[in-house]
């Protein structure tokens, strides 16, 4: 993924000295003119937005392409006339897979660049790092990646899956189809640890068994001890639930195969491995394993066929799309629609209120922004096939409403979130 972006990535900066000018640095082999005037800046004719993801470091393997998806949406919107008659100007910052850097860049985007919203983050650690910034400044973040829930911020719109739209259905499917014994593997930060807390509670209720649990620091590739523990805990086979993120997955799947833990006996269900990661890790190490998402490139909808074709036309015929990219792409459109309904990009409270209820014919299918600032989404499980794409083996019949407060964890069971009702807000008892 990092290599792919290196051919095409570009950084856009609003000129500090000339409010009406824009410096476009293209690292694509194309000239700035040949980028089809993706961003046009004139006095009073632009709306500044921020893009904040890891373009370097261990998370670049996953985050670079969400930037491309966001830029594609902005390009399309600008080509169609922009928002409220103005062109979108993007200021891109690199969180560098470092959580304090994310917070610093968020403050810069809000205070110095004066963006009206930010599209950003991947890991929950990065989101948690910027959450206080957006809340203290009463600003707005759109977050495109599945996460662990247990959060519902007025200042964040979440377009990835809540646990009941990814993790929980995956566990139910595994119990019904692959076995009762689970070994949990994750990166050592908030998302995997909270996700595994949910899974353990769910397995207690559903009759499954957690036989092991282990974590690696982000970027760590010393996976041999974990694989040894898996073999000891499940000598005859069992389910591996994988919430590793970033480069750790490369070592994990290669050594898993090298140790003879094949998907027929040790099926791995991943929640952060999508088409781009399969491509980067190597499909031969992943064929037969599973992932749970809301979107796969193989989703058969007219909107998806068009989006895949448009993405390949923009970035190369060899490129693939994936769930976080799709969630990043559609959140730009949901923001646009909210701004247009509100009639302003500057009044963030008006935009927040207008965002609730917005629908979009997304590549994954129809999505709707709910009062808890999460979207209703279809749930799908895919199995890696020989071409590196996913065969969709199961899906819900339609969109599933999001539940950010988990209903398996005792501390949050019975709670919900509703930002359209001042008597409810972030957390209330249903």
ROVEXTOR-601316 format. One line per 10 residues: number of its first residue (from 1); for each residue x, y, z of C-alpha. Coordinates in pm, 1 decimal. Each point is the difference from the previous one (the first is absolute). Example, Ala and Ser with C-alpha at 12.3 -4.5 7.8 and 13.67 -1.06 7.14 Angstrom:
<nodes>
1> 1230.0 -450.0 780.0 ~ 137.0 344.0 -66.0
</nodes>
This chain:
<nodes>
1> 0.0 0.0 0.0 ~ 282.5 233.2 87.8 ~ 164.2 -64.5 -333.2 ~ -325.8 57.8 -184.8 ~ -50.1 338.0 161.8 ~ 356.2 99.3 -73.0 ~ -84.6 5.1 -368.2 ~ -298.1 220.1 43.7 ~ -21.5 182.3 330.3 ~ -8.0 375.2 21.8
11> -23.2 253.0 278.3 ~ -214.7 307.9 -22.4 ~ 69.8 306.5 210.1 ~ -188.5 326.8 20.3 ~ 254.5 279.7 -35.0 ~ 35.4 183.0 333.0 ~ 108.0 323.4 -162.5 ~ -247.0 4.8 -286.1 ~ -348.5 -97.9 110.9 ~ -112.3 -23.4 -361.3
21> 274.9 -233.5 -123.0 ~ 59.8 -371.2 29.1 ~ 327.7 -189.4 -26.2 ~ -48.0 -343.4 -147.8 ~ 289.8 -242.0 27.7 ~ -58.8 -301.7 -218.8 ~ 213.9 -309.9 49.6 ~ -169.1 -190.2 -275.8 ~ 200.6 52.1 -314.2 ~ -281.8 227.6 -114.8
31> 33.9 375.0 -6.7 ~ -208.9 211.6 235.7 ~ -208.8 102.0 -299.8 ~ -51.7 -362.9 -97.5 ~ -161.2 -78.4 333.6 ~ -316.5 142.0 -156.0 ~ -7.3 303.9 226.3 ~ -94.9 -215.7 296.7 ~ 14.0 297.5 232.4 ~ -65.2 356.1 -112.3
41> 47.4 284.6 246.5 ~ -130.9 351.0 -48.2 ~ -99.9 264.0 250.0 ~ -336.2 -100.5 141.7 ~ -39.3 -286.0 -246.4 ~ 129.8 -289.1 209.7 ~ -94.5 -198.8 306.0 ~ 300.1 -133.6 190.6 ~ -11.2 -353.3 140.9 ~ 269.2 -199.6 174.6
51> 125.7 -349.1 -80.1 ~ 193.1 -159.5 285.8 ~ 134.2 -353.2 -37.9 ~ 327.7 -189.7 36.5 ~ 192.9 42.8 -322.9 ~ 307.9 -146.9 169.7 ~ 77.2 -249.4 275.2 ~ -151.3 -339.4 74.3 ~ -357.8 104.0 -84.6 ~ 85.2 137.2 -343.0
61> -67.3 -348.0 -143.0 ~ -368.6 60.9 71.4 ~ -51.5 376.5 14.9 ~ 155.4 120.1 -324.0 ~ -285.9 -128.5 -209.6 ~ -273.0 159.1 210.2 ~ 163.1 331.5 -85.6 ~ -26.3 -88.2 -366.7 ~ -367.7 -85.2 41.8 ~ -70.7 330.6 173.4
71> 184.1 192.1 -270.4 ~ -196.8 -180.6 -269.0 ~ -329.1 99.9 164.8 ~ 118.5 361.0 24.9 ~ 106.1 -0.8 -363.3 ~ -339.9 -133.0 -108.7 ~ -188.2 251.7 211.4 ~ 210.2 288.0 -131.5 ~ -49.9 -114.7 -358.6 ~ -375.7 -1.3 58.3
81> -1.1 358.8 123.0 ~ 129.5 -31.8 353.5 ~ -194.8 68.7 318.0 ~ -229.1 302.4 21.0 ~ 165.5 123.2 -317.8 ~ 349.5 -19.1 149.9 ~ 289.9 -231.4 -70.1 ~ 135.0 -222.2 279.2 ~ 362.1 69.7 91.7 ~ 171.6 -281.6 192.4
91> 285.0 50.9 244.3 ~ 174.6 -334.9 48.8 ~ 198.1 -85.3 313.4 ~ 197.6 -311.3 94.6 ~ -75.7 -144.6 344.1 ~ 307.8 -220.2 -52.7 ~ -144.4 -292.8 201.0 ~ 72.3 204.5 313.0 ~ -290.0 94.1 224.2 ~ 136.1 328.3 145.8
101> 75.6 106.6 -358.7 ~ -363.6 -60.6 -91.7 ~ -109.8 234.6 278.7 ~ 250.5 266.4 -105.0 ~ -106.6 -19.4 -364.2 ~ -368.7 15.1 95.4 ~ 63.5 322.5 191.5 ~ 192.5 141.7 -296.3 ~ -278.6 -81.6 -243.7 ~ -261.0 164.5 221.9
111> 190.4 303.3 130.4 ~ 248.3 83.5 -275.5 ~ -161.6 -133.5 -315.1 ~ -353.3 73.2 120.6 ~ -154.9 -303.0 -165.7 ~ -373.6 -52.7 44.3 ~ 34.0 -374.2 56.8 ~ 265.7 -272.4 11.5 ~ -12.9 -341.6 -164.9 ~ 244.2 -218.9 184.5
121> 155.1 -264.5 223.3 ~ 4.9 -379.5 -19.7 ~ 100.7 -152.3 330.5 ~ -209.8 65.1 307.1 ~ 317.4 121.9 167.3 ~ 22.2 281.8 -254.9 ~ -372.0 74.7 31.4 ~ 23.1 10.5 378.5 ~ 299.6 233.2 -31.7 ~ -195.5 254.0 -205.5
131> -340.2 -45.6 166.3 ~ 78.5 249.0 278.0 ~ 120.4 251.0 -258.2 ~ -322.9 -11.9 -199.1 ~ -216.7 3.9 310.7 ~ 185.5 283.1 174.5 ~ -17.6 211.8 -315.5 ~ -354.0 -117.4 -83.9 ~ 119.9 -98.0 -346.8 ~ -80.0 -291.8 -231.6
141> 178.3 -326.5 -89.3 ~ -119.5 -262.1 -246.9 ~ 150.2 -340.2 83.4 ~ -9.8 -279.9 -264.2 ~ 114.4 -320.1 170.1 ~ -172.6 -280.4 190.7 ~ 68.9 31.4 369.1 ~ -68.8 -136.7 347.2 ~ -294.9 222.4 88.7 ~ -42.9 105.4 363.8
151> 4.3 360.2 -120.8 ~ -251.3 244.1 -144.4 ~ 129.9 351.8 -54.4 ~ -203.5 299.9 -106.9 ~ 303.4 118.3 -195.7 ~ 72.3 -322.7 -191.3 ~ -189.8 -170.5 -280.8 ~ 92.1 -368.1 -28.8 ~ -44.0 -157.0 -345.0 ~ 172.7 -331.1 76.6
161> -166.1 -285.6 185.7 ~ -94.4 -10.7 365.1 ~ 65.0 -341.4 162.0 ~ -355.6 -120.8 -64.0 ~ 59.3 68.5 -370.8 ~ 323.5 -199.2 -28.4 ~ 151.5 -175.5 301.9 ~ -313.7 -150.4 152.0 ~ -144.4 -140.9 -326.6 ~ 342.4 -145.8 -81.2
171> 9.9 -182.4 334.3 ~ -353.3 -133.9 -50.9 ~ 92.0 -127.2 -347.8 ~ 317.5 -165.3 125.4 ~ -185.8 -175.5 282.8 ~ -254.7 -132.3 -247.4 ~ 249.1 -103.1 -267.6 ~ 357.7 -35.3 127.8 ~ 15.6 -102.6 363.7 ~ -39.3 98.8 364.0
181> 363.9 52.3 103.9 ~ 144.9 346.5 -63.2 ~ 353.0 135.2 31.0 ~ 3.6 382.2 -5.3 ~ 295.1 182.0 -158.4 ~ 27.5 377.0 -14.2 ~ 216.3 307.6 -3.1 ~ 59.2 149.0 341.0 ~ -224.1 305.8 4.4 ~ -360.0 94.6 69.6
191> -183.7 -152.6 -298.2 ~ 125.2 -360.3 22.8 ~ -18.6 -9.8 379.2 ~ -354.4 139.1 11.0 ~ -106.8 -216.8 -294.5 ~ 129.9 -308.1 177.5 ~ -181.4 98.6 319.0 ~ -320.5 2.3 -205.2 ~ 83.3 -332.6 -165.0 ~ 69.5 -168.6 334.4
201> -332.8 118.6 140.0 ~ -178.9 -110.7 -316.7 ~ 161.1 -345.4 10.6 ~ -115.7 -43.3 359.6 ~ -358.4 69.1 -105.5 ~ 14.2 -205.6 -322.1 ~ 178.6 -309.1 130.8 ~ 342.9 59.8 -145.6 ~ 335.4 -13.2 177.0 ~ 295.2 238.4 7.1
211> 304.5 -229.0 23.0 ~ 265.1 269.6 -40.1 ~ 61.8 370.3 -49.1 ~ 319.4 182.2 -95.5 ~ 111.0 340.0 -126.9 ~ 283.9 160.9 -194.2 ~ 105.8 365.4 11.1 ~ -89.6 177.1 -324.9 ~ 274.1 -63.1 -254.2 ~ 144.1 -297.3 190.8
221> 68.9 -304.4 -217.2 ~ 109.6 -248.3 269.3 ~ -296.9 -229.0 -55.5 ~ 165.1 -340.1 58.1 ~ -88.5 -10.3 373.9 ~ -366.7 64.5 -80.1 ~ -10.5 -275.2 -260.4 ~ 158.1 -238.8 249.8 ~ -269.5 87.4 254.2 ~ -273.0 -60.8 -259.1
231> 135.0 -347.8 -76.8 ~ 14.9 -86.5 370.2 ~ -348.1 135.4 76.8 ~ -166.2 -155.6 -307.1 ~ 206.5 -303.3 -105.9 ~ -282.3 -139.8 -211.0 ~ -100.0 330.8 -156.4 ~ -233.7 284.2 81.2 ~ -100.1 355.3 -85.8 ~ 252.9 284.5 3.2
241> -164.3 340.4 35.5 ~ 247.4 258.0 -128.3 ~ -5.0 369.8 84.1 ~ 363.2 71.3 -83.5 ~ 52.3 325.5 -189.2 ~ 269.5 123.2 -233.6 ~ 325.9 -175.6 -84.0 ~ -36.8 -265.8 272.7 ~ -243.8 -182.3 -226.3 ~ 268.1 -62.0 -261.5
251> 214.4 -201.1 239.7 ~ -299.2 -165.9 164.9 ~ -150.5 -155.2 -312.0 ~ 332.9 -101.5 -150.0 ~ 110.9 -174.5 317.3 ~ -344.1 -147.0 57.3 ~ 23.6 -177.6 -333.1 ~ 361.5 -96.1 63.6 ~ -103.5 -166.2 326.4 ~ -260.4 -209.2 -184.1
261> -302.2 176.1 149.3 ~ -213.0 -8.8 -312.8 ~ -354.2 140.3 -37.7 ~ -165.5 -341.6 -17.9 ~ 89.6 -62.8 367.1 ~ 91.2 349.3 123.0 ~ -228.7 246.2 -179.7 ~ 92.3 361.1 72.8 ~ -273.7 263.3 17.3 ~ 150.3 345.9 -42.7
271> -162.5 336.1 58.8 ~ 281.0 218.2 -136.0 ~ 107.6 -202.6 -304.7 ~ -159.7 112.8 -325.6 ~ 86.1 -15.5 -369.5 ~ 294.1 238.2 19.0 ~ 155.1 -182.5 294.6 ~ -43.8 -333.1 -182.8 ~ 188.1 150.7 -291.7 ~ 279.5 129.3 221.7
281> 36.5 -314.9 212.2 ~ -30.3 -236.4 -295.6 ~ -317.0 -184.0 -90.7 ~ 170.3 -338.8 18.4 ~ 27.5 41.6 376.8 ~ -366.3 94.5 39.7 ~ -204.3 -214.6 -239.0 ~ -271.7 -179.6 194.4 ~ 2.5 234.4 298.6 ~ -286.5 237.9 81.9
291> -77.6 362.6 68.7 ~ -309.4 178.6 125.5 ~ -87.1 336.0 -153.4 ~ -293.4 194.7 -137.3 ~ 152.7 35.6 -346.5 ~ 211.8 -213.5 -229.1 ~ 111.6 85.3 -353.0 ~ -210.5 -294.8 -117.7 ~ -329.6 150.9 125.7 ~ -240.9 -20.0 -294.7
301> -168.1 339.6 -16.4 ~ -6.5 251.9 -286.8 ~ 140.3 264.8 233.2 ~ 294.4 -224.8 85.8 ~ 72.5 -93.4 -358.6 ~ 18.3 369.6 -86.0 ~ 212.9 85.6 301.7 ~ 251.9 -279.3 -62.9 ~ 28.8 105.4 -363.8 ~ 42.5 366.8 95.2
311> 262.0 -80.7 264.5 ~ 199.9 -215.5 -240.8 ~ -23.5 269.3 -268.1 ~ 140.8 253.4 246.3 ~ 271.7 -206.8 166.9 ~ 77.5 -297.0 -223.8 ~ -159.5 -314.2 -137.9 ~ 195.6 -216.5 242.9 ~ -146.0 170.5 307.0 ~ -261.1 -145.1 236.1
321> -267.6 155.2 218.0 ~ -89.2 -91.6 357.3 ~ -235.2 75.2 288.2 ~ 181.8 288.6 173.4 ~ 57.7 162.6 -339.1 ~ -370.1 -27.7 -78.7 ~ -98.2 137.4 341.1 ~ 246.3 287.3 -52.9 ~ -139.8 70.7 -345.3 ~ -363.2 6.4 107.3
331> 61.0 215.2 308.1 ~ 113.9 286.5 -223.8 ~ -331.5 -22.1 -184.0 ~ -201.1 -22.1 323.0 ~ 177.5 312.5 125.8 ~ -72.4 175.6 -332.6 ~ -367.9 -86.4 23.5 ~ -16.3 124.1 360.1 ~ 164.5 330.7 -95.9 ~ -244.1 45.4 -285.5
341> -298.8 -73.4 222.1 ~ 131.3 239.2 265.2 ~ 73.6 263.6 -263.3 ~ 336.3 70.2 160.8 ~ 337.3 -163.2 57.8 ~ 101.9 242.3 276.5 ~ -281.5 -61.1 250.9 ~ 114.5 -337.8 126.6 ~ -298.4 -48.3 228.4 ~ -234.0 42.9 -296.3
351> 207.2 -247.5 -202.4 ~ -7.2 -251.2 288.2 ~ -375.6 18.5 21.3 ~ -36.7 -28.1 -377.3 ~ 226.1 -305.9 -16.7 ~ -241.4 -217.1 198.4 ~ -236.7 -178.3 -235.2 ~ 217.9 43.5 -307.5 ~ -9.4 -301.1 -231.6 ~ 237.4 -95.8 -278.7
361> -6.0 -266.5 -269.4 ~ 344.5 -125.0 94.2 ~ 202.1 -271.4 -175.8 ~ -84.8 -229.3 294.9 ~ -372.0 79.5 -30.3 ~ -226.0 258.2 158.5 ~ 140.3 162.2 313.7 ~ -175.7 237.0 242.0 ~ 149.8 228.5 264.3 ~ -172.7 -72.6 330.0
371> -59.7 229.0 302.9 ~ 300.1 -162.1 173.9 ~ 231.8 131.8 -277.0 ~ 62.9 -352.0 -133.0 ~ -142.5 -141.6 -323.0 ~ -223.0 -297.7 -68.9 ~ 201.4 -249.5 -205.2 ~ -30.1 -345.7 -152.9 ~ 228.9 -261.6 159.7 ~ 199.5 -242.0 -215.5
381> 250.6 -281.1 51.0 ~ 246.0 -80.6 -276.9 ~ 252.5 -274.7 -64.7 ~ 326.5 78.0 -178.2 ~ 5.2 -162.3 -341.7 ~ 278.1 -77.4 -245.9 ~ -1.9 343.0 -165.3 ~ 39.5 183.0 331.3 ~ -357.9 125.2 7.0 ~ -274.5 -127.9 230.1
391> -277.0 -246.6 -67.0 ~ -295.2 126.2 205.7 ~ -118.4 -303.3 196.1 ~ -258.7 168.8 221.3 ~ -180.0 331.5 35.2 ~ -292.0 154.2 182.1 ~ -314.1 59.0 -203.0 ~ 34.8 375.0 34.8 ~ 154.2 278.3 207.3 ~ 49.3 -61.1 372.1
401> -54.4 291.6 237.5 ~ 314.1 96.6 195.2 ~ 31.8 -54.4 375.9 ~ 305.5 188.3 127.0 ~ -58.0 -103.4 364.5 ~ 56.3 -372.8 10.2 ~ -283.1 -226.4 109.9 ~ 222.3 -291.7 110.4 ~ 224.7 197.6 233.4 ~ -177.4 30.2 336.8
411> 106.2 361.6 59.9 ~ -162.7 126.1 -321.0 ~ -287.0 -244.8 -48.7 ~ -327.7 185.7 -34.5 ~ 155.1 332.6 -98.7 ~ -37.1 193.3 -325.7 ~ 89.2 338.2 -152.0 ~ -218.5 264.2 -169.0 ~ 132.6 344.7 -87.5 ~ -337.0 120.9 -130.3
421> -152.8 -7.1 349.4 ~ 153.4 227.9 268.2 ~ -136.0 -233.6 267.0 ~ 196.7 -292.4 -142.6 ~ 324.5 106.0 -168.2 ~ 318.2 -202.2 41.7 ~ -128.1 -275.4 227.2 ~ -343.8 -77.1 133.9 ~ -179.7 -302.8 137.0 ~ -233.0 -151.3 -259.7
</nodes>
